[in-house]
């Protein structure tokens, strides 16, 4: 791609000629599969996360298959224990969806809520409860934990949502395999009462 850009600049700026784009094939983009962490690697990573709050956020991303901003944008009312789903609002493509909430992840979220009692709108607020937790702090926590755990694979926050739905997760990780996400708003209506304040 860089070579193509240089040639285009040479024709347009140096030779003062039109660059016949339609006759020039674009280079193909590299497509690489994401690195998926094993059960043991995930367990090691979570054990090395410094704070319980950061650990819970990463476990939520991993257990529910959420992107970082999807997890950080959760509200307490989005955790629906009656139907065992998480309401993800305005995610990629500005679409809402439901994802499955496992029993072990629900218990992890309940423990976090009992310990932290987050105030305000967000489930994972920042330190002074004026907004959401900064995603860069979670990225840093993930990198530091991966380094401390001695992981060879590249572990990043985006890695958390890439794993096999058929894999069996250990209970100490705090999140069992999710089912395939429930798209859209089909169902019996909006989420019921807050599920984690119990």
N, C-alpha and C positions, 0 to 999 in steps of 0.2 A: 504493500500500500504506500509506503514511503517513497519507493522508486517511482510509482505511478504519479504521485504528487509532484515530485521533482521534474518529471518529464512534462507534466502539464504546465508548471511554472516556467520551464525553459521555452516552451512554444509560445506562451502568451506574453511573457515579459521580455524575453530576449529576442526571439524571432518575430514577435508581433504577428503571429499567425493564430488562426483558430485551432483549437484543440478538438479534433474529431472524436469525441467521446464514444459515439455510437459504434465506432469501428475498433475500439480498444477494449479488450476483455478486462474486466475487473478481477483482481486477485481474489481467490476464495478465502473466506474467513476460516480461521482455525476453529474446529469444534472439539472440545475436550470434555470428557465426562468428569463430573465433580468427584473429588476424593471423599469416599464414605468411610467414616470411622467405625472400627469394630466395637463390639460391646465392651470389651476390656479397655479400649482406648477412651471411650466415652466415660466410663466409670472413673478412670484415672484423671481425666480432665476435670470432671465435676468435683472430685475430691480436692483438687488443687485450686479451685476458685476461692479467692480470699474472703469474700463476703457472702452471707446467705442470700441477700437480695440479688446479687449478680448471678449466683448459682440458680436461683429460682427462675430468673428471666431466661437463662440459657436452657434450663430444663423445659420450660414452657415452649420455647422455640423448637426444641428437639422433639418433645413429646407430642406437640400438636402440628408440627410441620409449618411453623410460622416464620415469616421474615422478621428481621429485627424491629422495624417500625411497626409491623402488625402487632408484635408482642408488647412493645412499649406504648402502643396506643390503646391497649385494653383498659376498659373500665371495670370496676367490680361487678356491675350489673351484666356484663358480657359473659360471665361465668354462670352457666345454667346447669345446676346440678340435677334438676328434675328431669331433664331430657339428656343430660350428659353431653352437652355440646358447648362450644365456645363461639360466640358471635364475633366474627371478624368484620370490622366496618371499613368500607372504602379502601380496600386493598388495591393491588395492582389492577389497573383498568378501571379504577373507581367503582368497584363492585363489592357488595357485601356478600359474605358466605358464612356457612357454619362448618366447623371442623369438630371431629369427635374428641370428647374429653374423657380420658381414661380415669379409672378410679384412683390409681396411684398418683397421677398428676393432680387430681382434685385434692387429695390429701396433702400433697406438697404445697399447693396454693393455700389451703386452709391453715397449715402450719405457718406459712409466711405471713398470712393476714393476722393471725393471732399474735405473732411476735412483733410485727411492725406497725399494725394498725394504721395503714396509710390514710392520710387526710386529703381531702379535695376530690377532684374529678377522676384522677388516674389510679389504676391499680399499682403501677410502678412509678410513683412521682420522684422528682428530683429531691435534693437534700432539703430545700426549704419549702417543698410542696407547692411551688408556684407553676409547675409544668411537668412534662414527662421527663423521665431519665434520659440523659444525653446518650444517643447510640454510640458515640465514640468511646464512652467510658465502658460500655459493654464489649465493644470490639477489643479494647485494651485488656479488659479482664480475661477475655477468651484467649488472647495471644499469650498473656503472662501465664495463665494456667496451663496452656499447651506446652510452653517452654519449661515450666516447672515439672510437668508430668513426663517430659522427655519424649514427646511424640515426634515421630519422623514425618508423618503426613502433615500437610498444611491444614491447620485447624483454624477456621474463621467463623464468624457468626453465621455467614451464609451457608457454611457446611452443616450447621445444625439441622436444617430442614431436608437434607438429602440423605435418605436412608431407605432401606427396604421395609415395606409395610408388613412383610411376612416374618421379619426378624423378631426373635423373642428377647425382650429386654429384662435385665435383672431388676428386682424390686428396689434395690438400694439406689438405682439411678434416679428413681422418682418419676419415671414416665414409661408406660408400656406402649407397644406399637399402636399408632393411631389407625383408624380405618380410613378409607378414601374420603376426602373432604366432601361434605354435603353442600353442594353449590346452591346459590340463590336463597330464596326465602320460603321454599316449600316446607310445609309442616303444619302444626296446629296453631300457629300464631307466634307472637313475639316471645322471647325468653321469659321464663317465670321469675319468681323472686330470687334474690341474690343467693347464690349457692355456696359461697365460701365463708360467709359470716355465720358459722355454726359452731 
